[in-house]
Amino acid sequence: MKLPLETDLKVRLYRLLRGKGITRAELQRRLGWNRASVDRLSRLDHGTPGAQFDAAYQALGCELNVERVPMP
């Protein structure tokens, strides 16, 4: 099943945090954001701007790269 892009980015961010053993509190410190802003990164019922995803992935040492692929 293919997830919507935003949902996929949120799931990948969650997995990245878990894989690196980083808490949301640590992500909050790295980003310099308030707790509510960091919490919204994982809420599926909240729209998240691409720039916020980019900042979060960079704070975790990753580059966010979204690619367009032609449909078959």
N, C-alpha and C positions, 0 to 999 in steps of 0.2 A: 504494500500500500504506500502510495506516495503522499507525503505530508506537505501542507502548504509551506512555502519558504520560511516565513517567520516562525512557525512551529518547529520546523527542522533546525533553524538556528538556535532556538531556545533549548531544544533537546541536546544538540551538540555542545552548547555552552555548559549545560548541566553535567554532561558526561566528561567534559574537559576538567571542570572543577573537581569532580569526584576522582578522576584519574590522577590528578596532580595533588590530591589531598588538600585542596584549598577551600576554606569555608567562604560563605557569602560575606561574613564580617571581614575577612582578609581581603576579599575582592573590593569591598567598600573602602578599606584603607588605601588600597592601591589606586583606586579611581578618584578618591577624595569626594565621593558622592555621599548623600544621606542614605539611610537604610531603606527608605521607601523606594527610592530610585533603583537601588540594586535589587530589591525584592520584585519590582515590576519586570525586570529582565527575565524572570522565570514564570511569570503569570501568563497563562495561555489566553486569558480574557482581556489582556491589555496590549494595545498596539505599541510596538517599540520601534523608534526611528533607527534606520540603518547606522547612523553615526554612533549611537549608543552601543550597538553590537560591535562595531569596529573598535571602539574604545575598550570594551570589556575583553575582547579577544587579544588586543595588544597588551593589556594589563596582565594577561596570562602568558605572554611571550609568543603569541601566535598572530599570524596575519590572516585576516578574513578575506577569502577569495571566492566570489560567486561567479559562476560561469554559465553562459547561455549555451544550450545544446539544442540543435534542431530536432524537432519531433519527427519520428519515423513516419 
